[in-house]
Amino acid sequence: MNKAILKSLFIMLLGLLLVVAASSYGSEETSEVELKDRATDGDPLAAYNYGRIKVLKKNYKEGIDWLKMASHSDIPEAKYMLGLLYEQGLGTKKDFEKAFKFYKSSASSGLLEAKNNLAAMYFDGRGTDKNIEKALYWLHEAADGGLVSAQYYLGNLYKNGTSIPKDIPKAVMWLTKSAEQGNPKAQYLLSTMYFNGDDVDKNCDKALYWANKSADHGNDNVKKYIWKIRFRCLIN
């Protein structure tokens, strides 16, 4: 996968994990001190949340120690976060083999984000031998589970015929699934496909619909493009 895409995906997923996962412990009122006490007493979920807090505060090394403790109790989110840290070299040297190991363990426990990142490791041959078949298996697993980014990348693969035979119906299906969940990139790509007749029949209504959706979901760059669609479709 493209390194810039992977980096932006890492930042997005790490941010989501750091913010959203707080609910996994069940109380925003649980203080950091209480979490540490519970983690020290052997509570793996507290260890995960305390480690997560340390990572959020950029105390990566201490965060890794607590996340490792949580990972021994098979908490997939802890393993996934460890994979991110080893992949990016935060608080430790970059170690793709360890990142791969943690992603695979987390993915095997069902975490969709780990399945997606495991697919990327197989695609690029990082931490393991390059294996397109396994990459596609895990990417499909993540996409079938409803992960927006996986659906988008899978749609791109089918659209461009990258690593797999080109399949426009499948490309449109996966891009639409991602777009319907609010992914502005998928919405914009669908819009351009329908506007240009890029492997699909030209359709001004669909082009404008998805362009507007993309703008609504924060894609400011699409606004000039919307006027282009309106002008072109008006004169045609």
C-alpha positions as CSV (number, residue, x, y, z in Angstrom):
1,M,0.0,0.0,0.0
2,N,1.1,3.6,-0.6
3,K,3.3,4.8,2.3
4,A,1.5,8.2,2.6
5,I,-1.9,6.4,2.8
6,L,-0.6,4.1,5.5
7,K,0.8,7.0,7.5
8,S,-2.4,8.9,7.4
9,L,-4.3,5.8,8.2
10,F,-2.0,5.2,11.2
11,I,-2.6,8.6,12.5
12,M,-6.4,8.4,12.1
13,L,-6.7,4.9,13.6
14,L,-4.4,5.7,16.5
15,G,-6.4,8.8,17.3
16,L,-9.7,6.9,17.1
17,L,-8.3,4.2,19.3
18,L,-7.0,6.6,21.9
19,V,-10.2,8.5,22.1
20,V,-12.9,5.9,21.6
21,A,-11.4,3.1,23.6
22,A,-11.9,4.9,26.8
23,S,-15.4,3.6,26.8
24,S,-14.1,0.1,27.0
25,Y,-13.3,0.5,30.6
26,G,-16.8,1.8,31.3
27,S,-16.1,5.1,33.1
28,E,-14.6,8.4,32.2
29,E,-14.5,9.2,35.9
30,T,-11.9,6.5,36.5
31,S,-8.8,8.5,37.3
32,E,-5.4,7.8,36.0
33,V,-4.2,6.9,39.5
34,E,-7.1,4.4,40.0
35,L,-6.3,2.8,36.6
36,K,-2.6,2.4,37.6
37,D,-3.6,0.9,40.9
38,R,-5.9,-1.6,39.2
39,A,-3.4,-2.4,36.5
40,T,-0.7,-2.9,39.2
41,D,-3.1,-5.3,40.9
42,G,-3.3,-7.4,37.7
43,D,-6.4,-6.0,36.0
44,P,-5.6,-6.4,32.3
45,L,-8.3,-4.0,31.0
46,A,-7.0,-1.3,33.4
47,A,-3.4,-2.0,32.1
48,Y,-4.6,-1.5,28.6
49,N,-6.4,1.8,29.4
50,Y,-3.5,3.0,31.5
51,G,-1.1,2.1,28.7
52,R,-3.3,3.9,26.2
53,I,-3.3,7.0,28.3
54,K,0.5,6.9,28.4
55,V,0.7,6.6,24.6
56,L,-1.8,9.5,24.3
57,K,0.6,11.6,26.5
58,K,3.5,10.4,24.2
59,N,5.1,8.5,27.0
60,Y,5.5,5.6,24.6
61,K,8.0,3.5,26.4
62,E,5.9,3.2,29.6
63,G,2.8,2.7,27.5
64,I,4.4,-0.2,25.7
65,D,5.1,-1.9,29.1
66,W,1.5,-1.7,30.2
67,L,0.1,-2.6,26.8
68,K,2.3,-5.7,26.8
69,M,0.9,-6.7,30.2
70,A,-2.6,-6.3,28.8
71,S,-1.7,-8.3,25.6
72,H,-0.8,-11.3,27.7
73,S,-4.5,-11.5,28.7
74,D,-5.6,-11.5,25.0
75,I,-7.0,-8.0,24.8
76,P,-6.9,-7.5,21.0
77,E,-6.9,-3.7,21.2
78,A,-3.7,-3.8,23.3
79,K,-2.1,-6.0,20.7
80,Y,-3.2,-3.8,17.9
81,M,-1.8,-0.7,19.5
82,L,1.5,-2.5,20.1
83,G,1.5,-3.3,16.4
84,L,1.1,0.4,15.6
85,L,3.9,1.4,17.9
86,Y,6.3,-1.1,16.6
87,E,5.4,-0.4,13.0
88,Q,6.0,3.4,13.5
89,G,8.9,3.1,15.9
90,L,7.3,5.0,18.7
91,G,8.9,4.4,22.1
92,T,11.0,1.6,20.5
93,K,12.9,0.8,17.4
94,K,10.9,0.0,14.3
95,D,10.3,-3.7,14.3
96,F,8.1,-4.9,11.5
97,E,8.3,-8.5,12.6
98,K,6.9,-7.6,16.0
99,A,4.3,-5.4,14.5
100,F,3.2,-8.2,12.2
101,K,3.1,-10.6,15.2
102,F,0.8,-8.3,17.2
103,Y,-1.4,-7.4,14.2
104,K,-1.9,-11.1,13.4
105,S,-2.8,-12.0,17.0
106,S,-5.2,-9.1,17.2
107,A,-6.7,-9.9,13.8
108,S,-7.2,-13.5,14.8
109,S,-9.2,-12.2,17.8
110,G,-11.5,-10.3,15.4
111,L,-10.3,-6.7,15.6
112,L,-11.1,-5.2,12.2
113,E,-8.4,-2.5,12.3
114,A,-5.8,-5.2,12.9
115,K,-7.1,-7.2,10.0
116,N,-6.7,-4.2,7.8
117,N,-3.1,-3.5,8.9
118,L,-2.2,-7.1,8.7
119,A,-3.4,-7.1,5.0
120,A,-1.1,-4.1,4.4
121,M,1.9,-6.0,5.9
122,Y,1.2,-8.9,3.6
123,F,0.8,-6.6,0.6
124,D,4.1,-4.9,1.2
125,G,6.1,-7.8,2.6
126,R,6.9,-6.0,5.9
127,G,7.6,-8.3,8.8
128,T,6.7,-11.3,6.7
129,D,7.0,-12.6,3.2
130,K,4.9,-10.8,0.6
131,N,1.7,-12.7,0.1
132,I,-1.1,-11.2,-2.0
133,E,-3.5,-14.1,-1.4
134,K,-3.2,-13.6,2.4
135,A,-3.4,-9.8,2.0
136,L,-6.6,-10.0,0.1
137,Y,-8.0,-12.5,2.6
138,W,-7.5,-10.2,5.5
139,L,-8.6,-7.1,3.6
140,H,-11.8,-8.9,2.7
141,E,-12.2,-9.9,6.3
142,A,-11.9,-6.2,7.4
143,A,-14.2,-5.0,4.6
144,D,-16.8,-7.6,5.2
145,G,-16.8,-6.6,8.9
146,G,-17.7,-3.1,7.9
147,L,-14.4,-1.2,8.2
148,V,-14.8,1.9,6.0
149,S,-11.1,2.2,5.1
150,A,-10.8,-1.4,4.1
151,Q,-13.9,-1.2,1.9
152,Y,-12.4,1.9,0.2
153,Y,-9.0,0.3,-0.5
154,L,-10.6,-2.9,-1.7
155,G,-12.7,-0.9,-4.1
156,N,-9.6,0.8,-5.3
157,L,-7.9,-2.5,-5.9
158,Y,-10.8,-3.8,-8.0
159,K,-11.1,-0.5,-9.9
160,N,-7.4,-0.3,-10.8
161,G,-6.7,-4.0,-11.2
162,T,-3.9,-3.7,-8.7
163,S,-2.8,-7.1,-7.4
164,I,-6.1,-8.6,-8.5
165,P,-8.1,-8.8,-11.7
166,K,-10.0,-5.6,-12.5
167,D,-13.6,-6.0,-11.6
168,I,-15.7,-2.8,-11.9
169,P,-19.0,-4.2,-10.4
170,K,-17.0,-5.2,-7.3
171,A,-15.2,-1.9,-7.2
172,V,-18.4,0.0,-7.3
173,M,-20.0,-2.2,-4.7
174,W,-17.1,-1.7,-2.2
175,L,-16.7,2.0,-2.9
176,T,-20.4,2.4,-2.4
177,K,-20.4,0.6,0.9
178,S,-17.6,2.8,2.1
179,A,-19.2,5.9,0.7
180,E,-22.5,5.1,2.4
181,Q,-20.7,5.0,5.7
182,G,-19.5,8.6,5.2
183,N,-16.0,8.1,3.7
184,P,-15.4,11.4,1.7
185,K,-12.6,9.7,-0.4
186,A,-14.9,7.0,-1.6
187,Q,-17.7,9.5,-2.2
188,Y,-15.4,11.6,-4.3
189,L,-14.0,8.7,-6.3
190,L,-17.5,7.4,-7.1
191,S,-18.4,10.9,-8.2
192,T,-15.5,11.2,-10.6
193,M,-16.3,7.7,-12.0
194,Y,-19.9,8.7,-12.8
195,F,-18.9,12.1,-14.1
196,N,-16.2,10.9,-16.4
197,G,-17.8,7.6,-17.4
198,D,-14.8,5.9,-15.9
199,D,-15.6,2.2,-16.5
200,V,-19.3,3.0,-15.6
201,D,-22.1,4.8,-17.5
202,K,-22.0,8.5,-17.1
203,N,-24.6,9.7,-14.6
204,C,-24.7,13.4,-13.7
205,D,-27.2,12.8,-10.9
206,K,-25.0,10.2,-9.2
207,A,-21.9,12.3,-9.8
208,L,-23.4,15.4,-8.2
209,Y,-24.9,13.3,-5.3
210,W,-21.6,11.8,-4.3
211,A,-19.7,15.0,-4.8
212,N,-22.1,16.8,-2.4
213,K,-21.8,14.0,0.1
214,S,-18.0,14.3,0.0
215,A,-18.2,18.0,0.6
216,D,-20.7,17.4,3.5
217,H,-18.1,15.1,5.0
218,G,-15.3,17.6,5.0
219,N,-13.8,17.4,1.6
220,D,-13.4,21.1,0.9
221,N,-11.4,20.5,-2.3
222,V,-14.5,19.1,-4.0
223,K,-16.5,22.4,-4.0
224,K,-15.1,23.7,-7.3
225,Y,-15.6,20.3,-8.8
226,I,-19.3,20.4,-7.9
227,W,-19.7,23.6,-10.0
228,K,-17.9,21.8,-12.8
229,I,-20.4,19.0,-12.7
230,R,-23.3,21.3,-12.6
231,F,-22.0,23.3,-15.6
232,R,-21.1,20.3,-17.7
233,C,-24.4,18.5,-17.0
234,L,-26.4,21.7,-17.7
235,I,-25.0,22.2,-21.1
236,N,-25.3,18.5,-22.0
